[in-house]
Amino acid sequence: MKLNTKNFGEIDICEEKIISFPEGIPGFEYEKEFVIINNEDEQSPFHWLQSVNNPELAFVIIDPFVIFSDYTIDLPKTVQDKLNIKDEKDVAVYSIVVVPKDVKKMTANLLGPIIINVKERLGKQVILDDTRYTTKHYIFPQGEENRGE
Amino acid sequence: MLILTRKKGESIILNGYIEVKIMEIEDGKVSIGIEAPRDVDIFRKELYDSIQEENVKAAKQEIDINEVNQLLKESK
């Protein structure tokens, strides 16, 4: 099917790629269907979560484990039930990225990961009950301005 | 907004199956017990708001992913 996207204009997607978010996501509760558009650069951890029904709505997402190697998620049983998760292998995890004017200060939301049951094509933004994480974790090391120069 | 007055130990019922009970009232703080089916998400509002706010911010931005990729490669 044809899909209008925020970043790539009209693209062709396979209908099987559509992921259902029965509850939408906070702030966009009425958006119930998304697709993941993978980065052409296979080395890149950045991808897009594009709304199916609203071309203007797309989030930049990352595979959090690439950047935050010690990131762990304890997925509540209620979430596992809601997403019909039977096997850990079926689970994909993404974090939504926010990019301020200074790109180096971009952050990932580790408190509210996007959890997807790839097999069932069911997704949800899960709000973790975990004080280790917040909605803003720097993706790039912060610190001295001239680091690496 | 509907406003109801409740005393300690009293409850309200939402939709016939969600019970919200006043457990304790002390020093301007109220402890609330909630009995709801497991598929009902319950959050402190400020937590939900913070996620919502972050999502709205993320949806508004225009990003050049190539630039970001380049930065990421340089930082490794």
Backbone of each chain as ProteinMPNN parsed JSONL, in Angstrom:
{"seq_chain_A": "MKLNTKNFGEIDICEEKIISFPEGIPGFEYEKEFVIINNEDEQSPFHWLQSVNNPELAFVIIDPFVIFSDYTIDLPKTVQDKLNIKDEKDVAVYSIVVVPKDVKKMTANLLGPIIINVKERLGKQVILDDTRYTTKHYIFPQGEENRGE", "coords_chain_A": {"N_chain_A": [[0.835, -1.2, 0.0], [0.278, 2.368, -0.43], [1.939, 4.878, 1.387], [1.855, 7.943, 2.997], [4.49, 9.875, 4.162], [6.259, 11.721, 6.729], [8.96, 12.301, 6.373], [9.812, 11.121, 4.011], [8.126, 11.458, 1.898], [5.766, 9.983, -0.333], [5.65, 6.546, 0.167], [6.064, 3.031, -0.547], [4.59, 0.527, 1.297], [4.489, -2.668, 2.872], [1.53, -4.099, 3.891], [1.64, -5.78, 6.022], [3.492, -4.699, 7.643], [2.402, -2.902, 9.308], [1.933, -1.736, 12.554], [-0.057, -2.204, 15.324], [-1.213, 0.063, 17.712], [-3.111, -0.131, 20.215], [-3.808, 1.658, 22.248], [-2.923, 4.05, 21.373], [-0.355, 6.555, 21.746], [0.926, 8.326, 24.608], [-0.235, 11.627, 24.466], [-0.825, 11.364, 21.845], [-3.186, 9.888, 21.561], [-5.073, 9.059, 19.768], [-3.875, 8.023, 17.602], [-3.509, 5.077, 16.183], [-2.128, 3.334, 14.606], [1.035, 2.496, 13.383], [4.079, 2.53, 11.434], [7.367, 1.155, 11.25], [10.039, 2.738, 9.888], [12.928, 1.773, 8.589], [16.333, 2.809, 8.882], [18.265, 3.459, 6.026], [20.96, 3.285, 6.149], [22.648, 0.785, 7.475], [24.273, 0.745, 9.63], [23.373, 2.632, 11.29], [21.697, 3.501, 14.304], [19.353, 4.862, 14.292], [15.919, 5.201, 13.561], [12.593, 5.496, 12.134], [9.397, 6.138, 13.506], [6.517, 6.047, 12.094], [3.338, 7.496, 11.778], [0.441, 5.902, 10.496], [-1.944, 7.015, 9.727], [-1.655, 9.718, 9.92], [0.243, 11.638, 8.1], [1.959, 13.691, 8.845], [2.924, 13.026, 11.282], [5.638, 11.739, 12.783], [8.122, 9.996, 14.549], [11.508, 10.18, 15.574], [13.34, 7.384, 16.327], [15.404, 5.302, 18.404], [17.41, 2.337, 18.624], [17.792, 1.527, 21.772], [19.702, -0.016, 23.07], [22.019, 0.004, 21.664], [23.223, 2.42, 22.202], [23.017, 2.767, 24.95], [24.431, 0.624, 26.733], [24.019, -0.681, 29.104], [21.369, -0.651, 29.574], [18.385, -1.848, 30.884], [15.246, -3.505, 30.886], [12.474, -4.092, 32.834], [9.841, -5.732, 32.103], [6.559, -5.241, 32.912], [4.196, -7.733, 33.976], [1.579, -7.192, 33.252], [1.884, -5.695, 30.965], [3.11, -7.513, 29.298], [1.004, -9.288, 29.01], [-0.907, -7.638, 27.774], [0.297, -7.128, 25.337], [0.463, -9.588, 24.369], [2.786, -11.091, 24.705], [4.794, -13.829, 24.395], [7.246, -14.808, 24.122], [10.47, -13.708, 24.682], [12.024, -13.192, 22.5], [10.392, -12.143, 20.577], [10.149, -9.5, 21.052], [10.606, -6.098, 20.387], [12.462, -3.182, 21.127], [12.327, 0.308, 21.354], [13.48, 3.707, 21.657], [12.139, 6.937, 21.95], [13.378, 9.857, 20.412], [14.515, 13.111, 21.224], [15.454, 16.084, 19.708], [17.188, 18.911, 20.347], [17.986, 22.359, 19.418], [20.773, 22.463, 19.501], [22.281, 19.854, 18.315], [23.926, 18.0, 19.499], [22.978, 17.762, 21.995], [20.964, 16.007, 22.008], [18.403, 13.816, 23.202], [17.314, 10.666, 24.591], [14.337, 8.979, 25.389], [14.279, 7.026, 27.978], [12.654, 6.214, 29.932], [10.147, 5.84, 28.974], [9.837, 3.544, 27.002], [9.193, 2.358, 23.634], [7.499, -0.483, 23.141], [7.35, -3.379, 21.263], [5.561, -6.125, 20.107], [6.756, -8.055, 17.836], [5.927, -10.246, 16.398], [3.149, -10.346, 16.729], [2.539, -7.887, 15.888], [1.943, -5.74, 17.611], [1.896, -2.852, 19.609], [3.095, -0.615, 22.229], [3.594, 2.279, 24.194], [5.442, 2.044, 26.948], [5.351, 3.006, 30.303], [7.843, 2.986, 32.473], [8.328, 1.67, 35.759], [10.73, 2.671, 37.193], [13.34, 3.995, 38.801], [15.846, 4.494, 37.831], [15.79, 5.566, 35.374], [14.955, 8.305, 33.132], [13.027, 10.703, 31.206], [14.839, 11.9, 29.636], [17.818, 11.138, 28.407], [21.092, 11.777, 27.616], [22.373, 11.24, 24.373], [24.817, 11.603, 23.23], [28.084, 11.751, 24.664], [28.358, 14.113, 27.232], [30.0, 17.093, 28.411], [33.286, 18.418, 28.533], [33.674, 21.068, 26.254], [35.514, 20.934, 24.171], [36.144, 18.383, 23.76], [37.753, 15.715, 22.195], [38.751, 17.212, 20.149]], "CA_chain_A": [[0.0, 0.0, 0.0], [1.005, 3.639, -0.426], [1.892, 5.553, 2.675], [2.459, 9.272, 3.014], [5.328, 9.997, 5.35], [6.753, 13.053, 7.032], [10.335, 12.513, 5.93], [10.166, 10.451, 2.752], [7.047, 11.582, 0.926], [4.965, 8.76, -0.47], [6.45, 5.322, 0.003], [5.31, 1.788, -0.634], [4.881, -0.388, 2.402], [3.751, -3.904, 2.938], [0.537, -3.926, 4.957], [2.04, -6.58, 7.196], [4.427, -3.945, 8.487], [1.664, -1.99, 10.188], [1.892, -2.149, 13.958], [-1.215, -1.624, 15.972], [-1.071, 0.602, 19.069], [-4.527, 0.007, 20.595], [-4.04, 2.801, 23.137], [-2.173, 5.198, 20.875], [0.729, 6.815, 22.693], [0.56, 9.544, 25.353], [-0.163, 12.845, 23.652], [-1.363, 11.019, 20.521], [-3.993, 8.73, 21.936], [-5.948, 8.63, 18.67], [-3.068, 7.411, 16.544], [-3.507, 3.66, 16.592], [-1.338, 2.509, 13.698], [2.339, 3.05, 13.007], [5.052, 1.618, 10.818], [8.759, 1.521, 11.489], [10.817, 2.906, 8.667], [14.318, 1.552, 8.986], [17.357, 3.627, 8.259], [18.957, 2.768, 4.936], [22.303, 3.036, 6.663], [22.461, -0.304, 8.43], [25.094, 1.011, 10.807], [22.737, 3.66, 12.103], [20.676, 3.014, 15.229], [18.175, 5.722, 14.208], [14.86, 4.799, 12.637], [11.421, 6.357, 12.276], [8.094, 5.564, 13.829], [5.632, 6.887, 11.291], [1.904, 7.221, 11.89], [-0.153, 5.478, 9.229], [-3.08, 7.859, 9.362], [-1.273, 11.118, 9.944], [1.559, 11.728, 7.455], [2.803, 14.685, 9.514], [3.385, 12.556, 12.588], [6.686, 10.716, 12.786], [9.11, 10.155, 15.616], [12.803, 9.531, 15.4], [13.532, 6.424, 17.409], [16.672, 4.57, 18.352], [17.593, 1.106, 19.362], [18.495, 2.089, 22.936], [20.786, -0.87, 23.561], [23.239, 0.351, 20.928], [23.827, 3.581, 22.85], [23.043, 2.575, 26.407], [24.644, -0.829, 26.742], [23.559, -1.308, 30.347], [19.924, -0.41, 29.705], [17.578, -3.064, 31.048], [13.832, -3.219, 31.087], [11.694, -5.118, 33.488], [8.532, -5.544, 31.487], [5.521, -5.74, 33.822], [3.358, -8.834, 33.486], [0.38, -6.628, 32.623], [2.265, -5.28, 29.608], [3.313, -8.756, 28.55], [-0.332, -9.803, 28.683], [-1.55, -6.734, 26.828], [0.935, -7.239, 24.024], [0.497, -11.02, 24.009], [4.187, -11.506, 24.586], [5.012, -15.184, 24.914], [8.658, -15.12, 23.987], [11.288, -12.498, 24.701], [12.584, -12.999, 21.153], [9.428, -11.421, 19.726], [10.025, -8.134, 21.534], [11.521, -5.063, 19.928], [12.433, -2.019, 22.013], [12.848, 1.55, 20.786], [13.291, 4.9, 22.477], [11.866, 8.143, 21.17], [14.488, 10.8, 20.519], [14.218, 14.539, 21.091], [16.642, 16.792, 19.26], [17.089, 20.365, 20.486], [18.738, 23.087, 18.392], [22.122, 21.903, 19.562], [22.045, 18.429, 18.056], [24.72, 17.188, 20.427], [22.248, 17.618, 23.25], [19.774, 15.179, 21.803], [18.147, 12.886, 24.302], [16.414, 9.53, 24.364], [13.417, 8.729, 26.488], [14.458, 5.641, 28.429], [11.598, 5.9, 30.905], [8.935, 5.436, 28.254], [10.209, 2.863, 25.752], [8.18, 1.783, 22.753], [7.664, -1.933, 23.168], [6.585, -3.962, 20.158], [5.558, -7.56, 19.857], [6.976, -8.078, 16.39], [5.159, -11.358, 15.851], [1.717, -10.005, 16.712], [2.465, -6.511, 15.41], [1.24, -4.981, 18.639], [2.844, -1.983, 20.287], [2.642, 0.244, 23.317], [4.645, 2.992, 24.922], [5.343, 1.589, 28.333], [5.969, 3.902, 31.273], [8.486, 2.076, 33.418], [8.386, 2.029, 37.17], [12.147, 2.422, 37.4], [13.914, 5.299, 39.116], [17.137, 4.679, 37.159], [15.605, 6.187, 34.067], [14.132, 9.497, 32.982], [12.606, 10.908, 29.814], [15.937, 12.545, 28.89], [19.191, 10.66, 28.576], [21.916, 12.261, 26.507], [22.868, 10.204, 23.481], [26.249, 11.849, 23.08], [28.707, 12.092, 25.935], [28.409, 15.553, 27.478], [31.22, 17.398, 29.159], [34.109, 19.502, 28.005], [33.277, 21.5, 24.919], [36.504, 20.654, 23.134], [36.484, 16.976, 23.806], [37.977, 15.037, 20.924], [39.256, 18.112, 19.108]], "C_chain_A": [[0.874, 1.255, 0.0], [0.852, 4.283, 0.953], [2.559, 6.915, 2.547], [3.234, 9.453, 4.297], [5.853, 11.415, 5.503], [8.103, 13.315, 6.365], [10.655, 11.99, 4.538], [9.098, 10.584, 1.68], [6.248, 10.293, 0.856], [5.878, 7.558, -0.661], [5.508, 4.126, -0.081], [5.613, 0.953, 0.591], [3.993, -1.619, 2.287], [2.78, -3.76, 4.108], [0.895, -4.706, 6.222], [2.991, -5.829, 8.119], [3.708, -3.03, 9.485], [1.561, -2.567, 11.595], [0.741, -1.429, 14.629], [-0.872, -1.176, 17.399], [-2.482, 0.866, 19.589], [-4.802, 1.233, 21.468], [-3.425, 4.089, 22.599], [-0.916, 5.35, 21.708], [0.415, 8.135, 23.385], [0.785, 10.818, 24.531], [-0.77, 12.625, 22.269], [-2.236, 9.774, 20.663], [-4.853, 8.217, 20.785], [-5.183, 8.032, 17.496], [-2.845, 5.948, 16.905], [-2.647, 2.775, 15.704], [-0.053, 3.219, 13.287], [3.11, 2.027, 12.168], [6.445, 2.091, 11.214], [9.464, 1.6, 10.152], [12.279, 2.805, 9.069], [15.258, 2.456, 8.208], [18.058, 2.822, 7.167], [20.387, 2.408, 5.337], [22.201, 1.987, 7.768], [23.273, -0.126, 9.708], [24.381, 1.949, 11.781], [21.675, 3.072, 13.037], [19.372, 3.816, 15.142], [17.186, 5.204, 13.169], [13.69, 5.754, 12.841], [10.193, 5.547, 12.647], [7.067, 6.498, 13.196], [4.174, 6.493, 11.522], [1.345, 6.867, 10.52], [-1.208, 6.488, 8.772], [-2.772, 9.346, 9.332], [0.141, 11.278, 9.374], [2.518, 12.667, 8.19], [3.407, 14.184, 10.819], [4.402, 11.42, 12.443], [7.672, 11.028, 13.899], [10.426, 9.547, 15.163], [12.99, 8.624, 16.605], [14.919, 5.798, 17.285], [16.527, 3.223, 19.015], [18.418, 1.496, 20.593], [19.719, 1.285, 23.353], [22.111, -0.589, 22.844], [23.986, 1.475, 21.649], [24.025, 3.341, 24.345], [23.172, 1.074, 26.671], [24.154, -1.483, 28.037], [22.061, -1.081, 30.603], [19.183, -1.741, 29.847], [16.145, -2.674, 31.341], [13.178, -4.398, 31.77], [10.249, -4.921, 33.038], [7.437, -6.119, 32.392], [4.662, -6.817, 33.151], [2.133, -8.289, 32.742], [0.675, -6.213, 31.183], [2.462, -6.511, 28.73], [1.97, -9.333, 28.111], [-0.988, -8.956, 27.597], [-1.009, -6.908, 25.419], [1.075, -8.696, 23.588], [1.898, -11.56, 23.87], [4.377, -12.87, 25.24], [6.509, -15.503, 24.952], [9.439, -13.809, 23.877], [11.829, -12.152, 23.303], [11.668, -12.178, 20.25], [9.372, -9.936, 20.053], [11.074, -7.216, 20.909], [11.348, -3.841, 20.827], [13.034, -0.811, 21.292], [12.648, 2.681, 21.783], [13.053, 6.078, 21.556], [12.939, 9.177, 21.478], [13.965, 12.234, 20.399], [15.508, 15.27, 20.75], [16.446, 18.295, 19.43], [17.927, 21.036, 19.393], [20.184, 22.609, 18.323], [22.002, 20.38, 19.499], [22.778, 17.524, 19.043], [24.008, 16.952, 21.755], [20.995, 16.758, 23.073], [19.641, 14.114, 22.889], [17.219, 11.756, 23.855], [15.567, 9.324, 25.607], [13.523, 7.258, 26.913], [13.382, 5.23, 29.434], [10.338, 5.375, 30.206], [9.245, 4.747, 26.938], [8.988, 2.414, 24.942], [8.45, 0.28, 22.689], [6.769, -2.545, 22.084], [6.705, -5.482, 20.182], [5.58, -7.733, 18.339], [6.09, -9.128, 15.723], [3.686, -10.987, 15.694], [1.485, -8.604, 16.138], [1.617, -5.638, 16.32], [2.246, -4.12, 19.382], [2.208, -1.127, 21.358], [3.83, 1.031, 23.841], [4.457, 2.683, 26.394], [6.019, 2.605, 29.244], [6.521, 3.026, 32.391], [8.403, 2.601, 34.845], [9.831, 1.779, 37.6], [12.861, 3.76, 37.588], [15.279, 5.525, 38.456], [16.989, 5.517, 35.892], [14.695, 7.402, 34.094], [13.713, 9.602, 31.512], [13.74, 11.508, 28.97], [17.297, 11.965, 29.261], [19.997, 11.115, 27.363], [22.459, 11.098, 25.688], [24.368, 10.349, 23.285], [26.845, 12.178, 24.439], [28.748, 13.618, 26.085], [29.695, 15.841, 28.232], [31.977, 18.483, 28.467], [33.754, 19.795, 26.547], [34.227, 20.985, 23.834], [36.919, 19.189, 23.085], [36.665, 16.398, 22.377], [38.53, 15.933, 19.834], [40.775, 17.978, 18.954]], "O_chain_A": [[2.045, 1.214, 0.376], [-0.207, 4.235, 1.58], [3.681, 7.028, 2.054], [2.714, 9.218, 5.388], [5.888, 12.197, 4.553], [8.356, 14.408, 5.859], [11.663, 12.377, 3.948], [9.156, 9.897, 0.66], [6.075, 9.598, 1.858], [6.754, 7.549, -1.525], [4.329, 4.205, 0.265], [6.779, 0.697, 0.893], [2.915, -1.597, 1.693], [3.176, -3.343, 5.196], [0.507, -4.341, 7.332], [3.261, -6.267, 9.238], [4.327, -2.461, 10.385], [1.163, -3.715, 11.795], [0.588, -0.213, 14.516], [-0.312, -1.941, 18.185], [-3.001, 1.97, 19.422], [-5.902, 1.785, 21.434], [-3.409, 5.106, 23.292], [-0.454, 4.384, 22.314], [-0.283, 8.978, 22.82], [1.863, 11.039, 23.98], [-1.179, 13.576, 21.603], [-2.045, 8.765, 19.984], [-5.313, 7.076, 20.814], [-5.781, 7.588, 16.515], [-2.085, 5.629, 17.819], [-2.453, 1.597, 16.004], [-0.063, 4.387, 12.896], [2.826, 0.829, 12.196], [6.666, 3.273, 11.478], [9.479, 0.639, 9.382], [12.798, 3.651, 9.798], [15.016, 2.812, 7.054], [18.4, 1.655, 7.36], [20.937, 1.386, 4.928], [21.722, 2.275, 8.865], [23.0, -0.757, 10.729], [24.749, 2.04, 12.952], [20.857, 2.251, 12.621], [18.399, 3.499, 15.826], [17.56, 4.823, 12.059], [13.78, 6.702, 13.621], [9.982, 4.432, 12.169], [6.792, 7.586, 13.702], [3.82, 5.315, 11.469], [1.727, 7.458, 9.51], [-1.34, 6.772, 7.581], [-3.539, 10.137, 8.784], [1.124, 11.076, 10.087], [3.733, 12.469, 8.165], [4.287, 14.824, 11.394], [4.07, 10.306, 12.038], [8.006, 12.186, 14.148], [10.454, 8.536, 14.462], [12.82, 9.041, 17.75], [15.518, 5.771, 16.21], [15.647, 3.0, 19.848], [19.613, 1.767, 20.473], [20.664, 1.832, 23.921], [23.185, -0.906, 23.357], [25.215, 1.485, 21.701], [25.064, 3.673, 24.916], [22.181, 0.358, 26.813], [23.902, -2.687, 28.072], [21.566, -1.297, 31.709], [19.344, -2.644, 29.026], [15.873, -1.647, 31.962], [13.31, -5.544, 31.342], [9.538, -4.05, 33.539], [7.385, -7.328, 32.616], [4.44, -6.806, 31.94], [1.705, -8.853, 31.735], [-0.167, -6.359, 30.296], [2.036, -6.545, 27.576], [1.821, -9.804, 26.983], [-1.548, -9.478, 26.633], [-1.75, -6.844, 24.438], [1.713, -9.002, 22.58], [2.166, -12.398, 23.008], [4.162, -13.052, 26.438], [6.963, -16.355, 25.716], [9.104, -12.929, 23.084], [12.056, -10.987, 22.976], [12.122, -11.586, 19.271], [8.636, -9.187, 19.41], [12.266, -7.521, 20.904], [10.235, -3.508, 21.235], [14.109, -0.898, 20.699], [11.766, 2.624, 22.641], [13.688, 6.201, 20.509], [13.353, 9.355, 22.623], [13.091, 12.527, 19.583], [16.528, 15.097, 21.418], [15.625, 18.893, 18.734], [18.506, 20.357, 18.545], [20.737, 22.384, 17.247], [21.672, 19.718, 20.483], [22.314, 16.434, 19.376], [24.377, 16.07, 22.531], [20.084, 16.791, 23.901], [20.627, 13.594, 23.411], [16.461, 11.876, 22.893], [16.039, 9.482, 26.733], [12.938, 6.372, 26.29], [13.223, 4.049, 29.743], [9.577, 4.584, 30.764], [8.957, 5.289, 25.871], [7.919, 2.135, 25.484], [9.508, -0.155, 22.235], [5.576, -2.251, 22.011], [7.799, -6.04, 20.265], [4.565, -7.577, 17.66], [5.573, -8.918, 14.625], [3.061, -11.273, 14.673], [0.341, -8.199, 15.932], [0.721, -4.914, 15.885], [3.323, -4.592, 19.746], [0.993, -0.933, 21.407], [4.943, 0.51, 23.922], [3.438, 3.023, 26.996], [7.147, 3.02, 28.978], [5.772, 2.409, 33.149], [8.407, 3.807, 35.092], [10.122, 0.799, 38.285], [12.971, 4.554, 36.653], [15.813, 6.633, 38.516], [17.957, 6.103, 35.406], [13.804, 7.526, 34.934], [13.999, 8.725, 30.697], [13.624, 11.614, 27.749], [17.849, 12.279, 30.316], [19.614, 10.861, 26.221], [22.94, 10.105, 26.233], [25.097, 9.362, 23.185], [26.194, 12.81, 25.271], [29.133, 14.323, 25.153], [30.397, 14.918, 28.645], [31.38, 19.381, 27.871], [33.563, 18.891, 25.734], [33.803, 20.647, 22.729], [37.908, 18.82, 22.452], [35.823, 16.587, 21.499], [38.758, 15.478, 18.713], [41.374, 18.66, 18.122]]}, "seq_chain_B": "MLILTRKKGESIILNGYIEVKIMEIEDGKVSIGIEAPRDVDIFRKELYDSIQEENVKAAKQEIDINEVNQLLKESK", "coords_chain_B": {"N_chain_B": [[-15.563, 19.433, 36.116], [-16.302, 16.708, 38.174], [-16.967, 16.807, 41.575], [-16.549, 15.103, 44.541], [-17.189, 14.545, 47.999], [-15.35, 12.693, 50.303], [-14.787, 10.52, 53.108], [-12.141, 9.196, 55.203], [-11.613, 5.813, 54.449], [-13.81, 5.599, 52.86], [-15.134, 5.133, 49.512], [-15.076, 5.545, 45.913], [-16.764, 4.4, 42.985], [-15.853, 3.624, 39.738], [-17.269, 3.275, 36.606], [-18.391, 0.914, 37.448], [-16.493, -1.047, 38.0], [-14.03, -0.143, 38.853], [-12.465, 0.723, 41.754], [-11.888, 3.424, 43.846], [-10.309, 4.278, 46.689], [-10.201, 6.114, 49.714], [-7.537, 5.947, 51.746], [-5.927, 7.014, 53.773], [-5.609, 10.082, 55.48], [-3.553, 12.765, 55.96], [-1.729, 15.482, 57.172], [-2.157, 17.186, 54.892], [-1.79, 15.331, 52.927], [-3.012, 12.657, 50.954], [-3.619, 9.237, 50.994], [-4.31, 6.948, 48.498], [-6.161, 4.159, 47.58], [-6.366, 1.913, 44.914], [-8.444, -0.17, 43.163], [-8.412, -2.051, 40.434], [-8.972, -3.604, 37.209], [-6.285, -5.52, 35.751], [-5.488, -4.573, 33.284], [-5.832, -1.905, 33.273], [-4.132, 1.051, 33.085], [-2.374, 2.834, 35.516], [-1.17, 5.86, 36.623], [0.883, 8.286, 38.339], [-0.047, 11.586, 37.753], [1.845, 13.537, 36.966], [3.932, 12.037, 36.015], [2.873, 10.725, 33.773], [2.301, 13.027, 32.33], [4.894, 13.947, 31.831], [5.887, 12.123, 30.019], [4.107, 12.458, 27.943], [4.598, 15.12, 27.25], [7.208, 14.943, 26.339], [6.834, 13.343, 24.109], [5.301, 15.033, 22.498], [7.106, 17.057, 22.003], [9.012, 15.585, 20.599], [7.606, 14.992, 18.329], [7.376, 17.356, 17.024], [9.754, 18.182, 15.966], [12.189, 18.885, 13.395], [14.511, 17.0, 11.82], [17.78, 16.471, 10.625], [18.803, 13.527, 9.785], [21.117, 12.512, 8.734], [23.073, 14.249, 9.57], [23.012, 13.739, 12.274], [23.762, 11.082, 12.324], [26.362, 11.303, 11.438], [27.537, 12.722, 13.522], [27.3, 10.823, 15.49], [28.971, 8.816, 14.57], [31.381, 10.119, 14.724], [31.626, 10.399, 17.439], [32.272, 7.96, 18.391]], "CA_chain_B": [[-15.065, 18.321, 36.931], [-17.191, 16.231, 39.244], [-16.273, 16.818, 42.867], [-17.254, 14.368, 45.58], [-16.507, 14.574, 49.288], [-15.23, 11.357, 50.874], [-14.029, 10.433, 54.352], [-11.232, 8.062, 55.261], [-12.27, 4.504, 54.383], [-14.878, 5.607, 51.859], [-14.657, 4.898, 48.145], [-15.964, 5.782, 44.776], [-16.692, 3.334, 41.969], [-15.884, 4.126, 38.366], [-17.704, 2.305, 35.593], [-18.824, -0.337, 38.059], [-15.457, -2.039, 38.3], [-12.796, 0.446, 39.374], [-12.744, 1.323, 43.054], [-10.87, 4.348, 44.341], [-10.614, 4.362, 48.121], [-9.364, 6.998, 50.531], [-6.952, 5.081, 52.766], [-5.318, 7.773, 54.866], [-5.509, 11.531, 55.251], [-2.624, 13.239, 56.975], [-0.856, 16.619, 56.821], [-2.325, 17.635, 53.51], [-1.542, 14.235, 51.98], [-4.05, 11.63, 50.915], [-3.242, 7.965, 50.365], [-5.44, 6.454, 47.723], [-6.065, 2.768, 47.124], [-7.115, 1.731, 43.665], [-8.697, -1.562, 42.787], [-8.824, -1.993, 39.028], [-8.461, -4.725, 36.41], [-4.849, -5.371, 35.481], [-5.183, -3.885, 32.028], [-6.006, -0.454, 33.431], [-2.879, 1.717, 33.447], [-2.541, 3.874, 36.538], [0.082, 6.595, 36.825], [0.843, 9.638, 38.877], [-0.281, 12.396, 36.557], [3.041, 14.248, 36.518], [4.74, 11.08, 35.262], [2.221, 10.604, 32.467], [2.49, 14.315, 31.656], [6.271, 14.102, 31.36], [6.01, 11.28, 28.824], [3.304, 13.124, 26.927], [5.314, 16.339, 26.864], [8.381, 14.518, 25.574], [6.33, 12.865, 22.815], [4.866, 16.189, 21.713], [8.356, 17.689, 21.563], [9.654, 14.717, 19.604], [6.806, 15.006, 17.097], [7.444, 18.684, 16.393], [11.072, 18.551, 15.472], [12.692, 18.534, 12.067], [15.891, 16.567, 12.049], [18.582, 15.913, 9.554], [19.35, 12.308, 10.369], [22.5, 12.322, 8.278], [23.929, 15.029, 10.461], [23.054, 13.032, 13.548], [24.568, 9.881, 12.086], [27.752, 11.717, 11.334], [27.958, 13.036, 14.89], [27.389, 9.561, 16.233], [30.182, 8.117, 14.111], [32.537, 10.861, 15.254], [31.727, 10.289, 18.898], [32.657, 6.604, 18.776]], "C_chain_B": [[-16.064, 17.968, 38.033], [-16.404, 16.218, 40.555], [-17.138, 16.113, 43.909], [-16.485, 14.499, 46.886], [-16.521, 13.16, 49.875], [-14.464, 11.43, 52.189], [-13.072, 9.26, 54.256], [-12.027, 6.747, 55.264], [-13.401, 4.448, 53.371], [-14.297, 5.517, 50.448], [-15.569, 5.558, 47.121], [-15.764, 4.636, 43.788], [-16.789, 3.974, 40.589], [-16.307, 3.001, 37.432], [-18.105, 0.953, 36.177], [-17.721, -1.313, 38.409], [-14.123, -1.46, 38.76], [-13.131, 1.153, 40.685], [-11.572, 2.202, 43.476], [-11.212, 4.66, 45.792], [-9.659, 5.307, 48.838], [-8.831, 6.178, 51.707], [-6.541, 5.882, 54.009], [-5.313, 9.254, 54.507], [-4.634, 12.104, 56.359], [-1.798, 14.392, 56.436], [-0.975, 17.049, 55.365], [-2.023, 16.569, 52.477], [-2.662, 13.209, 52.077], [-3.471, 10.361, 50.308], [-4.481, 7.381, 49.72], [-5.186, 5.005, 47.337], [-6.92, 2.602, 45.88], [-7.233, 0.249, 43.343], [-9.225, -1.531, 41.358], [-8.331, -3.23, 38.302], [-7.026, -4.452, 35.984], [-4.55, -4.599, 34.206], [-5.438, -2.384, 32.101], [-4.673, 0.146, 33.88], [-3.158, 2.813, 34.458], [-1.191, 4.55, 36.766], [-0.164, 7.831, 37.652], [0.802, 10.561, 37.673], [0.986, 13.076, 36.056], [3.958, 13.336, 35.697], [4.18, 10.927, 33.85], [2.435, 11.878, 31.648], [3.897, 14.446, 31.075], [6.496, 13.281, 30.089], [5.288, 11.951, 27.652], [4.038, 14.338, 26.35], [6.508, 16.007, 25.964], [7.955, 14.04, 24.177], [5.941, 14.031, 21.912], [6.09, 16.92, 21.155], [8.985, 16.895, 20.424], [8.924, 14.786, 18.268], [6.987, 16.299, 16.324], [8.717, 18.928, 15.626], [11.315, 18.143, 14.021], [14.16, 18.173, 12.247], [16.542, 16.099, 10.766], [19.318, 14.697, 10.119], [20.792, 12.059, 9.932], [23.491, 13.044, 9.177], [24.114, 14.291, 11.789], [23.928, 11.782, 13.438], [26.053, 10.202, 12.095], [28.319, 12.01, 12.729], [28.204, 11.766, 15.69], [28.668, 8.819, 15.857], [31.413, 8.776, 14.694], [32.726, 10.614, 16.745], [32.197, 8.913, 19.333], [34.167, 6.392, 18.755]], "O_chain_B": [[-16.59, 18.842, 38.722], [-15.301, 15.676, 40.619], [-18.295, 16.472, 44.129], [-15.256, 14.558, 46.876], [-17.567, 12.513, 49.938], [-13.602, 12.29, 52.369], [-13.173, 8.433, 53.349], [-13.0, 6.605, 56.005], [-13.898, 3.367, 53.056], [-13.117, 5.792, 50.228], [-16.656, 6.047, 47.426], [-14.716, 3.99, 43.77], [-17.694, 4.763, 40.316], [-15.752, 1.903, 37.478], [-18.149, -0.044, 35.457], [-17.987, -2.323, 39.06], [-13.184, -2.21, 39.028], [-13.966, 2.057, 40.724], [-10.418, 1.774, 43.463], [-12.263, 5.229, 46.088], [-8.453, 5.293, 48.591], [-9.604, 5.763, 52.571], [-6.784, 5.467, 55.142], [-5.044, 9.626, 53.365], [-4.932, 11.949, 57.544], [-1.225, 14.288, 55.351], [0.037, 17.25, 54.693], [-2.0, 16.855, 51.28], [-3.184, 12.938, 53.158], [-2.894, 10.403, 49.221], [-5.555, 7.33, 50.32], [-4.118, 4.669, 46.826], [-8.048, 3.089, 45.809], [-6.24, -0.473, 43.266], [-10.33, -1.055, 41.098], [-7.36, -3.849, 38.738], [-6.606, -3.3, 35.872], [-3.468, -4.03, 34.066], [-5.277, -1.673, 31.109], [-4.149, -0.214, 34.934], [-4.068, 3.622, 34.278], [-0.197, 3.889, 37.064], [-1.272, 8.367, 37.675], [1.519, 10.355, 36.694], [1.187, 13.184, 34.846], [4.668, 13.795, 34.802], [4.915, 10.992, 32.865], [2.709, 11.828, 30.449], [4.082, 14.979, 29.981], [7.22, 13.71, 29.189], [5.795, 12.001, 26.531], [4.087, 14.545, 25.137], [6.778, 16.688, 24.975], [8.639, 14.306, 23.188], [6.215, 14.018, 20.712], [6.109, 17.343, 19.999], [9.43, 17.457, 19.422], [9.536, 14.656, 17.207], [6.777, 16.339, 15.112], [8.763, 19.778, 14.737], [10.724, 17.193, 13.507], [14.946, 18.964, 12.769], [15.93, 15.422, 9.94], [20.315, 14.825, 10.83], [21.584, 11.47, 10.669], [24.569, 12.545, 9.497], [25.211, 14.23, 12.344], [24.718, 11.47, 14.329], [26.872, 9.485, 12.669], [29.43, 11.598, 13.064], [29.167, 11.651, 16.449], [29.356, 8.267, 16.715], [32.363, 8.108, 15.103], [33.849, 10.621, 17.249], [32.492, 8.705, 20.51], [34.641, 5.296, 19.057]]}, "name": "protein", "num_of_chains": 2, "seq": "MKLNTKNFGEIDICEEKIISFPEGIPGFEYEKEFVIINNEDEQSPFHWLQSVNNPELAFVIIDPFVIFSDYTIDLPKTVQDKLNIKDEKDVAVYSIVVVPKDVKKMTANLLGPIIINVKERLGKQVILDDTRYTTKHYIFPQGEENRGEMLILTRKKGESIILNGYIEVKIMEIEDGKVSIGIEAPRDVDIFRKELYDSIQEENVKAAKQEIDINEVNQLLKESK"}
